[in-house]
C-alpha cells in the first residue's frame, strides 16, 4: 500500500514526499481510512510507529476544504516537547496546504501565542494547563472545533490532567470527531475512552512491549561507578546520537556536565530548565550539535530523532511502561537500535520484571579492564551501608 491509495489532496501528498514517506506504517494503514470516514478512534501503538502522522494527515485532508482562520482541529498533548513535535509534523506535512497551526504551552510568554491566534489558525496543539488559562482569558475560541485529538492519553492521566481534559471538553460547543491515542490501555484509559468517544474503532498495532528492532543488554555496576562506566561504554561503542536517562533532574545535569568535561558533545534536558534552554537542548540534539542528551523521563515521549542509535538507562526506570517509552526513542520506523541498562543489586525486582516483559534474559556485559572494585569516595559515604558486590549480577 502507498500513501496515494488514501486519496489525499495533491498538496498533502507533496508534504508526504518531501518528508520521504514511502509506505504507511501499520498504525497509519489501519487508522487513516477510519479517521477519514469520520469515525472516532482509539489508537493503541508502541512509540515510534508513526502515530502522529496517522492523525495529522486525515486532519489536513478534512481541513483543506471549508472555513479558514478559526480553530477546527485541537490536539491536546501532555508535554511541551510533544506539542512542539506535533506542530512541526503539521507544518511539514501541510506546508503546501496553506493551513496554519500554533503550539500552546506554558513556560513561555503568552503574547506570541495570542498574536498567532489572532492571526487566524486552523489547528491548535496544546498542553492542557496553558490552554485552559487562555480559554478563561478569552484568548482561545474552540467553538468551531471539528476534530479533537487526545494524544499520549496514558501519560496525560499519569500527570493528573484528567480534570483539565474534562474542562476542555466543556468548551467544545459542536459535535466533533474524537481521536484518542495511547501507548498503554489501563482501566483509567478505558474509562476515559468510554467518556469521550462515540462508537469508536479500536486500532491496536503490536503488543505493549519494546519494538522488536531494539536489542537489550544489562551492565551490572555499583552506583558510584556509573558515570565512569558510561564514559567507558561510550568510548568503546560506535554510536550515532545517544539518549541517556537518569532518575533525577540534578543527576541529569551532573552527568551531562561530566561528559562535557570529558570531551563529549553532551547536554541535558529536565523539567526545571527554562523553555529556551529546553528548546536549545532539543534543537541541538536534533541537528547533531549535541551527540548525547542526558534527560529525565521528560524525554521518554515526544522526542522524534530518527538517528538515535542507543538508549542508555543510567538509572533503572520505575516500571516496565517507562522502559517501553524510553526504549521507544530508538529502533524507530523499522530502524535498528540498542538499549543498555546499568543495573545495581537494588534493581533486582525491576530486572526480573523486564526479563518477563522481554521474555528473555538480556546479556550481562562487563567492560574488560574496567575497575569494578574501585571503592566509593569517602565524601560520598554520608550514611553507613552494607557493601554489596556487582559480581552477583554476573552469575
C-alpha positions in Angstrom: 0.0 0.0 0.0 1.2 3.6 -0.7 0.1 7.0 0.6 -1.5 7.7 -2.8 -4.1 4.9 -2.1 -5.7 7.0 0.7 -6.9 9.7 -1.8 -5.1 12.6 -0.2 -5.1 16.0 -1.8 -2.0 16.6 -4.0 -0.8 19.4 -1.7 -0.8 16.9 1.2 0.9 14.2 -0.9 3.6 16.8 -1.7 4.4 17.1 2.0 4.4 13.3 2.3 7.0 13.0 -0.5 9.1 15.9 0.9 9.5 14.0 4.2 10.5 10.9 2.4 7.5 8.8 3.5 7.1 5.8 1.1 4.8 3.2 2.7 2.4 3.8 5.6 3.2 2.1 8.9 0.7 -0.3 10.3 -0.9 2.2 12.6 -1.2 4.6 9.7 -2.6 2.0 7.4 -5.3 0.9 9.9 -6.2 4.3 11.3 -6.3 6.7 8.4 -9.2 5.2 6.5 -11.4 5.1 9.6 -10.5 8.7 10.5 -11.2 9.9 7.0 -14.7 8.3 7.3 -15.3 10.5 10.4 -15.2 7.6 12.9 -13.9 8.1 16.5 -10.7 6.2 17.0 -8.9 4.6 20.0 -5.4 4.0 18.7 -3.0 1.8 20.7 0.6 1.5 19.4 4.1 1.5 20.6 6.1 4.7 20.4 8.0 5.3 17.2 5.3 3.7 15.0 4.3 6.8 13.0 1.2 7.6 15.2 1.4 11.4 14.8 1.2 11.3 11.0 -1.7 8.8 11.4 -3.9 11.6 12.7 -2.3 14.7 11.2 -2.7 13.5 7.6 -6.5 12.9 7.8 -6.9 16.2 9.7 -5.1 18.1 6.9 -7.4 16.4 4.3 -10.5 17.3 6.2 -9.5 20.9 6.8 -8.3 21.5 3.3 -11.9 22.2 2.5 -14.0 24.6 4.5 -13.6 27.8 6.5 -10.1 29.1 7.2 -8.9 31.3 10.1 -10.6 29.6 13.0 -9.6 26.6 15.1 -11.2 23.5 13.6 -8.8 20.8 15.0 -7.5 20.6 18.5 -4.6 18.3 19.6 -4.1 18.0 23.4 -0.7 16.7 24.4 0.9 16.2 27.9 4.3 17.9 27.4 5.8 21.0 25.7 8.2 18.8 23.7 5.4 16.6 22.3 3.4 19.8 21.5 6.3 21.3 19.6 7.0 18.0 17.8 3.4 17.6 16.7 3.2 21.1 15.5 6.3 20.5 13.5 4.8 17.5 11.8 1.7 19.5 11.0 3.9 22.3 9.5 6.0 19.9 7.4 3.2 17.7 6.1 0.8 20.6 5.5 3.4 23.1 4.1 1.6 23.4 0.7 -2.0 23.3 2.1 -2.0 26.8 3.5 -3.3 25.5 6.8 -1.8 27.2 9.9 -1.1 25.8 13.3 0.0 27.1 16.7 1.7 25.4 19.7 0.2 26.4 23.0 2.1 25.6 26.2 3.3 27.2 29.4 6.8 28.3 30.5 7.0 31.0 27.8 5.3 34.3 27.2 1.7 34.1 26.2 2.0 37.2 24.0 3.3 35.4 20.9 0.8 32.6 21.2 -2.0 35.1 21.5 -0.7 37.0 18.5 -0.7 33.9 16.3 -4.2 33.0 17.4 -5.4 36.5 16.4 -3.8 36.0 13.0 -6.0 33.0 12.4 -5.1 29.3 12.7 -6.9 26.1 11.8 -5.0 23.7 14.1 -4.1 24.2 17.7 -1.7 21.8 19.5 -1.8 22.5 23.2 -0.9 21.4 26.7 -4.0 21.4 29.0 -2.9 23.9 31.6 -1.9 26.8 29.3 -4.9 26.1 27.0 -7.3 26.4 29.9 -5.7 29.6 31.1 -6.1 31.2 27.6 -9.7 29.9 27.4 -10.6 31.6 30.7 -8.9 34.8 29.4 -11.0 34.6 26.2 -7.9 34.3 24.1 -8.9 31.0 22.5 -12.1 30.1 20.8 -12.9 26.4 20.4 -16.5 26.8 19.2 -15.6 25.7 15.6 -13.6 22.6 16.6 -14.5 19.6 14.4 -11.7 17.2 15.5 -10.3 16.6 19.0 -7.1 14.5 19.4 -6.1 13.4 22.9 -2.5 12.2 22.4 -0.5 10.1 24.8 -3.6 9.7 26.9 -1.9 7.4 29.4 0.8 9.9 30.1 -1.8 12.6 30.3 -3.6 10.8 33.1 -0.3 9.9 34.9 0.4 13.7 35.1 -3.0 14.4 36.6 -4.6 16.1 33.6 -8.0 14.3 33.6 -9.9 17.2 35.3 -8.3 19.6 32.7 -9.4 17.4 29.8 -12.9 17.3 31.2 -12.9 21.1 31.4 -11.6 21.4 27.9 -14.4 19.1 26.6 -17.0 21.5 28.1 -15.6 24.3 25.8 -16.2 22.3 22.6 -19.6 23.6 21.5 -20.4 21.4 18.5 -20.4 17.7 17.7 -16.8 16.6 16.9 -14.7 13.6 16.0 -12.5 12.3 18.8 -9.2 10.5 18.2 -7.6 9.1 21.4 -4.1 7.6 21.2 -2.3 5.8 23.9 0.7 3.5 24.2 -1.0 1.5 27.0 -4.6 0.7 28.0 -5.1 0.6 31.7 -8.6 0.8 33.2 -8.3 4.6 33.6 -7.8 5.0 29.8 -10.7 2.6 29.1 -12.9 4.8 31.3 -11.7 8.0 29.6 -12.3 6.4 26.1 -15.9 5.5 27.1 -16.4 9.0 28.3 -15.1 10.9 25.3 -15.7 8.7 22.2 -18.8 7.5 20.4 -18.9 4.0 18.9 -15.1 4.1 18.4 -13.0 2.0 16.1 -10.1 0.4 18.1 -6.9 0.1 16.3 -4.1 -1.8 18.1 -0.7 -2.4 16.5 1.5 -4.9 18.2 1.6 -5.6 21.9 2.7 -3.3 24.7 6.4 -4.1 24.5 9.6 -2.6 23.2 10.0 -2.6 19.5 11.5 -5.8 18.0 14.1 -3.7 16.3 15.8 -2.9 19.6 18.4 -5.2 21.2 18.9 -5.2 25.0 21.8 -5.6 27.3 22.4 -5.1 31.1 25.6 -3.7 32.6 26.0 -4.7 36.3 27.7 -1.9 38.2 27.8 -0.2 41.6 26.0 3.1 41.8 29.1 5.2 42.4 30.8 3.8 39.3 28.0 4.5 36.8 29.5 7.7 35.4 32.9 6.2 34.8 31.3 3.1 33.2 29.2 5.4 31.0 32.3 7.1 29.7 33.9 3.7 29.1 30.9 2.4 27.2 30.7 5.5 25.0 34.4 5.4 24.2 34.2 1.7 23.1 30.9 1.8 21.3 30.2 3.0 17.8 27.2 5.2 18.2 25.0 7.8 16.4 23.0 10.0 18.7 22.7 8.7 22.3 19.9 9.4 24.8 20.9 8.8 28.4 18.1 8.5 31.0 18.6 9.4 34.7 16.1 9.2 37.5 16.5 12.8 38.9 16.9 16.3 37.4 20.0 17.0 39.3 21.7 13.8 38.2 20.8 14.6 34.5 22.6 17.9 34.7 25.6 16.5 36.6 26.1 13.6 34.2 25.9 15.9 31.2 28.5 18.3 32.8 30.9 15.4 33.4 30.5 14.1 29.9 31.1 17.6 28.5 34.3 17.9 30.6 35.4 14.6 29.2 35.2 16.0 25.7 31.7 14.7 24.6 29.2 17.0 22.9 26.6 16.5 25.6 23.7 18.5 27.1 20.9 17.8 29.5 17.1 18.1 29.4 14.9 18.2 32.5 11.8 19.8 33.8 13.4 22.7 35.8 15.1 24.2 32.8 13.5 27.3 31.3 11.8 26.8 28.0 14.5 28.5 25.9 17.2 26.1 27.3 15.0 23.1 26.8 14.4 24.1 23.2 18.1 24.8 22.7 18.9 21.3 24.0 16.3 19.6 21.8 17.3 21.6 18.7 21.0 20.9 19.3 20.3 17.2 19.7 18.1 17.0 16.5 20.7 18.8 14.4 23.7 16.9 15.8 25.3 19.8 17.6 25.0 17.6 20.7 25.5 13.9 20.2 24.5 12.9 23.7 21.3 14.1 25.5 21.1 13.2 29.2 17.5 13.5 30.4 14.9 12.5 32.9 11.7 10.7 31.7 10.5 14.1 30.3 12.3 12.9 27.1 10.7 9.4 27.1 8.0 10.7 24.9 7.9 13.5 22.3 11.5 13.4 21.0 11.4 12.5 17.3 15.0 12.0 16.3 15.4 9.1 13.9 19.1 8.6 14.2 19.2 7.8 17.9 21.3 4.6 17.9 21.5 3.9 21.6 19.4 4.4 24.7 21.4 4.1 27.9 19.4 3.8 31.1 21.9 5.3 33.6 19.2 4.6 36.2 16.7 1.8 36.0 13.2 3.1 35.2 10.5 2.8 37.8 8.3 0.4 35.9 8.1 -1.6 32.6 5.9 1.0 30.9 8.6 3.6 31.5 11.1 1.2 30.0 9.0 0.8 26.9 8.7 4.5 26.4 12.4 5.2 26.9 13.4 2.4 24.5 10.8 3.7 22.0 13.2 6.6 21.2 15.4 4.2 19.2 14.6 1.5 16.7 12.0 3.8 15.2 10.1 3.1 11.9 12.0 -0.1 11.4 15.5 1.1 12.2 17.7 -0.9 14.5 18.7 0.3 17.9 20.4 -0.8 21.1 19.3 -0.4 24.7 21.9 -0.6 27.5 20.7 -0.6 31.2 23.0 -0.1 34.2 21.8 -2.3 37.0 22.7 -2.4 40.6 21.8 -5.0 43.2 19.0 -2.8 44.4 17.4 -3.2 40.9 16.8 -6.9 41.3 13.0 -6.7 41.3 12.8 -4.4 38.3 15.3 -6.5 36.4 13.1 -9.6 36.9 10.1 -7.6 35.6 12.0 -6.5 32.5 13.0 -10.1 31.8 9.4 -11.2 31.9 8.4 -8.3 29.7 11.1 -9.2 27.1 10.5 -12.9 27.5 14.3 -13.3 27.6 17.3 -12.8 29.8 19.3 -9.9 28.3 23.0 -10.4 28.0 25.0 -9.3 31.1 28.0 -7.3 29.9 31.2 -6.2 31.6 33.9 -4.0 30.2 37.4 -5.6 30.1 39.9 -3.6 32.0 37.3 -1.6 33.9 37.9 -1.4 37.7 34.7 -2.6 39.1 36.3 -2.9 42.6 37.1 0.8 42.9 35.8 1.9 46.3 33.3 4.7 46.7 35.0 8.1 47.6 34.7 8.8 51.3 32.9 12.1 50.8 30.0 10.2 49.2 29.5 7.9 52.2 27.1 10.0 54.0 25.4 7.1 55.8 26.7 3.7 56.7 25.5 1.0 54.4 26.2 -2.7 53.8 28.6 -3.1 50.9 27.3 -5.2 48.0 29.2 -6.7 45.1 28.2 -6.3 41.5 29.5 -9.7 40.7 26.3 -11.4 41.9 24.7 -9.9 38.8 27.1 -11.7 36.5 26.1 -15.2 37.6 
